[in-house]
């Protein structure tokens, strides 16, 4: 636990960065809009978010870090204590081909988030093909992961919270899962790699997968499909199990401000080495995911609902493991500069039976978060939120956190 805490930026360092960055932004030294050059063929945009928080767990006194690891990502960073810098570059090679790249720095770790070529074969149709490390096809929140499009500071549980399941290590019995309930930040199993490591979320919002995607729009119907190397829970740059991730999304926009969406995903999620250690084939370990979402916005308010249901085939465990994440969030603008926001979120799991115990294979989690933001200028925003987490298991079962964030984008 100590090693992982030291990878977070200290509160004092983030506070100092907030002050140093806020002054030049207020003076309009940095860009207000995307930078365009080469006669409009190249566009560079970016964002900076500096987040600090004070957490309080049931077993702690005073202000601490996230000792319950409720907000940890698989990059071992807490979303409530993070300095993130992102740069997106788009270069139009000709009328039909563009190259795009998205680089991010989270705390002190650089990440090549995305790099792909976009092909627009028909000048009179809204249809394109993307090849490389591409944006997600699945779900609604995957389109709102940038800080200026997320109404709060925290992330939805389905896209961030770490379950105990791992791609490189497998449980041999229900008792192995019961032992790791609420330990997704550092889980271990007897089959495959025995080194403790981070588990998997239902859907990973912090990485993109590699492959090819086709996207098109006809009237008020939008469709996308992709074939990539990893899985929704475990996106990859290079394949590790000789399987493919097939994903699709269909969205309808019948009225201005109203969007209905359905998504589906299927992929093997376990490495070849782990499957062989279990005397099985990697394709026997499949993650199947179905999602549905609704968004409605008008005048001063925005409301979003999304549910994600994920099923994991695990031949070493019966029955099949299920998980479901459901969220409802909203934002209301009191003035053009000031807004309020809230999110209610739950992650539930099905029940399995061991030799002496019957329980959910992972500890159910409930989170609610409320907060607001103020735009100092058009592209500089200050936010604060209050978050409450509770779950049925683990060393820390309840945790509250007060978070603050400075956000700049161009």
C-alpha positions in Angstrom: 0.0 0.0 0.0 2.8 2.4 0.8 4.4 2.0 -2.7 1.1 3.0 -4.4 0.6 6.1 -2.3 4.0 7.5 -3.1 3.1 7.5 -6.8 0.5 10.3 -6.2 1.5 13.9 -6.3 1.6 15.4 -2.8 -1.2 17.7 -1.9 1.2 20.6 -1.4 2.7 20.1 -4.9 -0.7 20.2 -6.5 -1.8 23.2 -4.5 1.3 25.1 -5.6 0.6 24.1 -9.2 -3.0 25.4 -8.9 -1.7 28.8 -7.9 1.1 28.9 -10.5 -1.1 27.8 -13.4 -4.1 29.9 -12.5 -2.2 33.2 -12.7 -1.0 33.0 -16.3 -4.3 31.5 -17.4 -6.2 34.4 -15.9 -3.8 36.8 -17.8 -4.7 35.0 -21.1 -1.0 34.1 -21.8 -2.0 30.6 -22.9 -4.2 29.8 -25.9 -7.9 30.3 -25.6 -8.8 28.2 -28.7 -7.2 25.3 -30.6 -4.0 26.3 -32.3 -4.3 26.1 -36.1 -1.4 26.3 -38.6 -0.2 25.0 -42.0 -3.1 26.7 -43.7 -5.6 25.0 -41.5 -4.3 21.5 -42.1 -3.0 21.0 -38.6 -4.9 21.6 -35.4 -3.5 21.3 -31.8 -5.8 21.4 -28.8 -5.2 20.5 -25.1 -6.4 20.4 -21.6 -4.9 20.6 -18.1 -6.7 19.4 -14.9 -5.2 19.7 -11.5 -7.1 17.9 -8.8 -6.6 17.6 -5.1 -8.8 16.1 -2.3 -9.2 15.4 1.3 -10.6 12.0 2.1 -12.0 10.6 5.4 -12.5 6.8 5.9 -14.4 5.2 8.7 -11.1 3.9 10.3 -9.0 7.1 9.7 -8.8 10.3 11.6 -8.3 13.6 9.8 -7.5 14.2 6.2 -6.0 11.3 4.3 -5.6 9.9 0.8 -8.1 7.3 -0.7 -7.3 4.5 1.8 -10.3 2.6 0.5 -9.0 2.8 -3.1 -12.5 3.7 -4.3 -11.2 6.1 -6.9 -8.1 4.2 -8.1 -7.7 3.5 -11.8 -5.7 0.6 -13.3 -2.9 3.1 -13.8 -2.6 3.2 -10.0 -3.6 6.8 -9.8 -6.6 8.3 -7.8 -8.9 10.3 -10.0 -9.3 12.7 -7.0 -5.6 13.3 -6.7 -4.2 13.8 -10.1 -2.4 16.3 -12.4 -3.4 15.5 -15.9 -2.1 17.2 -19.1 -3.4 16.2 -22.5 -2.5 17.3 -26.1 -4.6 16.3 -29.1 -3.2 16.8 -32.6 -5.0 16.5 -36.0 -3.2 16.7 -39.3 -5.3 16.7 -42.5 -3.2 15.0 -45.1 -5.7 15.4 -47.9 -9.4 15.7 -48.4 -9.9 12.0 -47.4 -7.2 11.2 -44.9 -6.3 12.7 -41.5 -3.8 11.6 -38.8 -4.7 12.1 -35.1 -2.8 11.6 -31.9 -3.8 12.0 -28.2 -1.0 12.2 -25.6 -1.6 12.5 -21.9 0.6 12.9 -18.8 -1.0 11.6 -15.6 1.0 12.8 -12.6 4.5 12.0 -13.8 3.6 9.2 -16.2 3.2 9.9 -20.0 0.6 7.9 -21.8 0.0 7.5 -25.6 -3.7 7.5 -25.3 -4.6 7.4 -29.0 -2.9 7.5 -32.4 -4.8 6.7 -35.5 -5.6 7.5 -39.1 -9.1 8.6 -40.1 -10.2 7.8 -43.6 -13.2 9.7 -45.1 -13.8 7.8 -48.4 -16.9 9.7 -49.5 -17.1 13.5 -49.7 -20.9 13.5 -49.8 -21.5 11.0 -46.9 -21.0 11.1 -43.2 -18.9 7.9 -43.0 -15.4 7.3 -41.9 -12.9 4.5 -41.0 -10.4 4.8 -38.2 -7.3 2.6 -37.9 -4.8 2.5 -35.0 -5.3 3.1 -31.3 -8.8 4.3 -31.7 -11.6 5.9 -29.6 -14.0 3.6 -27.8 -17.1 2.4 -29.7 -18.9 1.3 -26.6 -21.1 3.4 -24.3 -21.9 7.0 -23.6 -19.4 8.0 -20.8 -16.5 7.0 -23.0 -17.4 10.1 -25.0 -17.3 12.3 -22.0 -14.0 11.3 -20.3 -12.4 14.7 -21.0 -12.6 16.8 -17.9 -14.5 19.6 -19.5 -17.3 17.2 -20.5 -17.5 15.4 -17.2 -19.9 17.4 -15.0 -18.1 16.2 -11.8 -14.6 15.3 -10.7 -15.1 11.6 -10.0 -15.7 8.9 -12.6 -18.7 6.5 -12.9 -18.0 3.2 -11.1 -18.6 1.1 -14.2 -15.8 2.9 -16.0 -13.3 3.3 -13.1 -13.8 1.0 -10.1 -11.5 -1.9 -10.0 -12.9 -5.4 -9.4 -10.7 -8.2 -8.3 -10.7 -10.0 -11.7 -7.4 -9.9 -13.5 -6.4 -10.8 -17.1 -3.2 -12.6 -16.0 -4.3 -14.4 -12.8 -7.3 -16.6 -12.1 -9.2 -17.9 -9.1 -9.5 -21.6 -8.6 -12.6 -21.6 -6.5 -15.3 -19.2 -5.1 -13.3 -18.9 -1.9 -10.5 -17.2 -3.9 -13.0 -14.6 -5.0 -14.5 -14.1 -1.5 -10.9 -13.6 -0.2 -10.4 -10.8 -2.7 -13.7 -9.0 -2.3 -13.1 -5.2 -2.4 -9.4 -5.8 -3.1 -9.3 -4.8 -6.8 -6.6 -2.3 -6.2 -4.2 -5.1 -5.4 -5.7 -8.6 -5.9 -4.0 -12.0 -6.2 -5.0 -15.5 -7.3 -3.3 -18.9 -7.4 -3.5 -19.6 -11.2 -1.2 -17.7 -13.5 0.8 -14.7 -12.2 1.0 -14.8 -8.4 2.3 -11.2 -8.1 -0.4 -8.9 -6.6 -1.6 -6.4 -9.1 -4.6 -4.1 -10.0 -7.8 -5.7 -11.1 -10.1 -4.8 -14.0 -13.0 -2.3 -14.2 -16.1 -3.3 -16.2 -15.0 -0.8 -18.9 -11.7 1.0 -18.9 -12.1 4.8 -19.4 -8.3 5.4 -19.2 -7.1 3.5 -22.2 -8.1 3.0 -25.8 -7.9 -0.2 -27.8 -6.0 -0.9 -31.0 -7.7 -1.9 -34.2 -10.2 -0.6 -36.8 -13.5 1.2 -36.5 -16.2 2.2 -39.0 -18.6 5.0 -38.2 -21.5 6.5 -40.1 -24.6 8.6 -39.8 -27.9 8.5 -41.7 -30.5 11.1 -40.7 -30.9 10.8 -37.0 -29.4 7.3 -36.7 -25.7 7.0 -35.9 -23.9 3.6 -36.0 -20.3 2.5 -35.2 -18.6 -0.9 -35.1 -15.0 -2.0 -34.3 -12.6 -4.9 -34.2 -9.7 -4.5 -31.8 -7.1 -6.4 -30.0 -8.0 -6.2 -26.3 -11.3 -6.2 -24.4 -13.6 -3.5 -22.9 -12.0 -4.2 -19.5 -8.5 -4.7 -20.7 -7.6 -2.6 -23.9 -4.3 -3.4 -25.4 -1.7 -2.1 -28.0 -0.6 -5.7 -28.8 -2.7 -8.8 -28.5 -2.0 -11.2 -25.6 -4.5 -14.0 -26.3 -5.0 -14.3 -30.1 -8.6 -13.2 -29.7 -10.5 -10.2 -31.1 -12.7 -7.6 -29.4 -15.9 -6.9 -31.4 -17.9 -3.9 -30.3 -20.8 -1.9 -31.7 -23.0 1.1 -30.8 -26.3 2.4 -32.3 -27.6 5.8 -31.3 -30.8 7.6 -32.2 -31.2 11.4 -32.0 -34.9 11.9 -32.8 -35.2 15.4 -31.2 -32.7 18.2 -30.5 -31.0 17.4 -27.2 -32.3 13.9 -27.0 -30.0 10.8 -27.5 -30.8 7.1 -27.1 -28.0 4.6 -27.3 -27.4 0.9 -27.1 -24.0 -0.8 -27.1 -22.5 -4.3 -27.2 -19.1 -5.8 -26.7 -17.5 -9.3 -26.8 -13.9 -10.3 -26.3 -11.7 -12.8 -24.5 -10.2 -11.0 -21.5 -7.6 -13.4 -20.1 -4.0 -13.8 -21.4 -2.9 -17.0 -23.1 -0.5 -17.8 -20.4 -3.1 -17.6 -17.6 -5.6 -19.7 -19.6 -2.9 -22.4 -20.2 -2.1 -22.4 -16.5 -5.8 -23.2 -16.0 -5.6 -26.0 -18.7 -8.0 -24.1 -20.9 -8.2 -21.9 -24.0 -8.2 -18.1 -23.7 -11.4 -18.0 -25.7 -13.1 -19.9 -22.9 -12.7 -16.7 -20.8 -15.0 -14.2 -22.5 -16.4 -10.9 -21.4 -19.8 -10.0 -22.8 -21.1 -6.5 -22.2 -24.4 -4.7 -23.0 -25.0 -1.1 -22.4 -27.9 1.4 -22.7 -27.9 5.2 -22.3 -30.1 8.2 -22.5 -29.2 11.9 -22.6 -31.5 14.9 -22.6 -30.5 18.5 -22.6 -32.5 21.7 -22.9 -31.9 25.3 -21.8 -30.0 25.2 -18.5 -30.1 21.5 -17.7 -28.5 18.2 -18.8 -29.6 14.7 -17.6 -27.8 11.5 -18.4 -28.6 7.9 -17.5 -26.5 4.8 -18.4 -26.4 1.2 -17.4 -23.6 -1.3 -18.2 -24.1 -5.1 -17.8 -21.0 -7.3 -18.0 -20.8 -11.1 -17.9 -17.5 -13.0 -17.5 -17.1 -16.6 -18.5 -14.8 -18.2 -16.0 -14.5 -22.0 -16.4 -12.9 -22.4 -13.0 -16.0 -20.9 -11.3 -19.8 -21.7 -11.5 -22.1 -19.9 -12.3 -21.0 -17.2 -14.7 -19.9 -14.0 -13.0 -22.2 -10.9 -13.6 -21.7 -7.3 -12.8 -24.0 -4.3 -13.5 -23.2 -0.6 -13.2 -25.9 2.1 -13.2 -25.6 5.8 -13.0 -27.9 8.9 -13.1 -26.3 12.3 -13.4 -27.4 15.9 -14.0 -26.1 19.4 -14.4 -28.0 22.7 -14.0 -26.5 26.1 -15.0 -27.5 28.8 -12.6 -25.8 31.4 -14.7 -23.6 31.2 -17.8 -20.6 30.9 -15.4 -22.0 28.9 -12.5 -23.4 25.3 -12.5 -24.4 22.6 -10.1 -24.1 18.9 -10.7 -24.9 15.5 -9.1 -24.5 11.8 -9.8 -25.9 8.7 -8.2 -24.0 5.5 -9.0 -24.2 1.8 -8.1 -22.2 -1.3 -9.0 -23.8 -4.7 -8.2 -22.7 -8.4 -8.6 -24.4 -11.8 -8.7 -24.2 -14.4 -6.0 -22.0 -17.5 -6.1 -21.7 -20.4 -3.7 -18.6 -21.8 -2.1 -18.0 -24.7 0.2 -19.1 -22.8 3.4 -20.4 -19.5 2.1 -22.8 -17.9 -0.3 -22.2 -14.3 -1.3 -21.7 -11.9 -4.1 -18.4 -12.5 -5.8 -17.4 -8.8 -5.4 -18.5 -6.3 -2.9 -21.4 -4.1 -4.2 -20.5 -0.4 -4.2 -22.7 2.8 -4.0 -21.4 6.3 -4.8 -23.0 9.7 -4.8 -21.3 12.9 -5.7 -22.5 16.5 -5.7 -20.7 19.7 -6.6 -20.5 22.6 -8.9 -18.2 24.7 -11.0 -17.4 28.4 -11.8 -15.9 29.6 -15.1 -13.3 32.2 -14.3 -13.1 32.8 -18.0 -14.5 30.8 -21.0 -11.9 28.1 -20.8 -10.8 28.2 -17.2 -13.0 26.5 -14.6 -12.8 25.9 -10.9 -14.8 22.9 -9.5 -15.4 21.4 -6.1 -17.3 18.2 -5.2 -18.3 16.1 -2.2 -18.3 12.4 -2.8 -19.5 9.5 -0.6 -18.6 5.9 -1.2 -19.9 2.8 0.6 -19.6 -1.0 -0.1 -20.4 -4.3 1.4 -16.9 -5.6 2.1 -13.3 -4.7 2.3 -11.0 -3.1 4.9 -12.6 0.3 4.4 -16.4 0.2 3.8 -17.2 3.9 3.8 -15.3 6.9 2.6 -16.1 10.6 2.0 -14.0 13.0 0.0 -13.9 16.7 -0.6 -12.2 17.5 -3.9 -11.2 20.6 -5.8 -10.1 20.9 -9.4 -8.7 23.6 -11.7 -9.4 22.9 -15.3 -8.1 24.7 -18.4 -8.6 23.7 -22.1 -8.1 25.1 -25.5 
